Amino acid sequence: MRLYFASDQETLRAHRLLKEWNHEDLLSKEQYERLEQETVSELRTTNVFLRLVLLFFTIVAVAAATGLFFTLIDRGFSDSATGTCFLVFAVLSYTAAEFAVTQGRLYRYGIEEALAICSVAFLCLGLVSLLSGNSHHSERAAFFVVSGMGTVFSLWLWHRFGLWYAFAAAMIFALFLPEYWTPSHAAQRSIICLLYAAGLVCVKAIRSRHRFDYLEHDYSLAEAFLWLGIYLVLNLKLSAINTPSDWWTKTSAGSEFGATFYWTTWALLWCLPPLILTRGVRLKDRFVIAAGMITTILTLVTNKPYLGWQRHTWDPMLLGIVLVAVAVLLRRWLAQGQDGVRHGFTAANMSAKHKHAFGVASSVFGLLTPHAITPAPQQQSPKFESGFGGGSDGGGSSGDF
């Protein structure tokens, strides 16, 4: 059911590994040239910058074409007619995305991704227009249908195209499903956690069959997203970000939740990070380990607001000192192992992939904040000395003459 053949994606994966090994001088020139001929793929790829540019301009072109369509044939369409047009656009966008892959052989090229994204947007807009124009459907029912279809279709795009952000979009759509079933915030969070936990069980079961192929990366990222999603839903204090005054006072944000639910979530917030880290270390999974580290930091940050203790301005400084100390001790502990390795982990950089990632991040940061890195030259206005004579560049003498 996947759009790309397994052999093509395995070839791309092997080619990426080959480039990393060559960058680290692990292969001779003859070995690299011979292996490079064996890892040639028919799929068309591009670099990350051109991919983002094509993604952006394709979305702009589709949006402009849609706006032009409604401008030219504006005849006072009803909501149902407008919704039908949006659904037709969704079908056309999805068909174009499939065509770009099957005929154009595009892979992470930006164009097919933009068309897939537009198909989700058109689907949601079409359903909203259709259901809002139907008096038999309540607003909550319409919202539930849109969220449900958005979840299902995003999961389909993740499975069909392998787009990691489609899985994240499906999780976001699923956040709005429980509002149709119950008005209780505690029950809504519990239902969302159950949905994410069910997805986690499914991903873990399927992932065990793909530990050493190209799908391992996709399922690893999906599992990390689900762990993070469960944690963020359970952390009630992260909902108070819009009201920062609650973070710096002793006021409790648990008034809308029962005491039992409130303190149960507090206990779970301390149990989840060790569980996630243990899972990531056991699998040697970088994404799951990163999720465990993020949840650990968030637990430390939100513990004081949970307990109703007053926060101080020096709290971030103390947290930074603790994190730096833990990083230094962990690095030294790994370095003291045999050949700098302990239980399959090392503090040394073994791959050029991360160097490339840091290089890309530095380039993006430089583009976004050029003046923070290279200050703009400042022009100083000439200063003239007070007195009877001319200035330094004038024809008269100085004021002291």
Buried (B, 14 or more C-beta within 10 A) or exposed (E): EEBBEEEBBBBBBBBEBBBBBBBEEEBEEEEBEEBBEEBEBEBEBBEBEEBBEBBEEBBEEBEEEBEEEEEEEEEEBEBBBBBBBBBEBBEBBBEBBBEBBEEEBBBBBBBBBBBBBBBBBBBBBBBBBBBBBEEEBEEEEBBBBBBBBBBEBBBBBBBBBBBBBBBBBBBEBBBBBBBBEEEBBBEBBBBBBEBBEEBBEEBBEEBEEBEEEBBBBBBBBBBBBBBBBBBBBBBBBBBBEEEEEBBEEEBBBBEEBEEEBBEBBBEBBEEBBEEBBEBBBEBEBBBBBBBBBBBBBBBBBBBBBBEEEEBEEEEEEEEEEEBEEEEEEEEEEBBEEEEEBBEEBBBEEEEBBEEBEEEEEEEEEEEEEEEEEEEEEEEEEEEEEEEEEBBEEEEEEEEEE
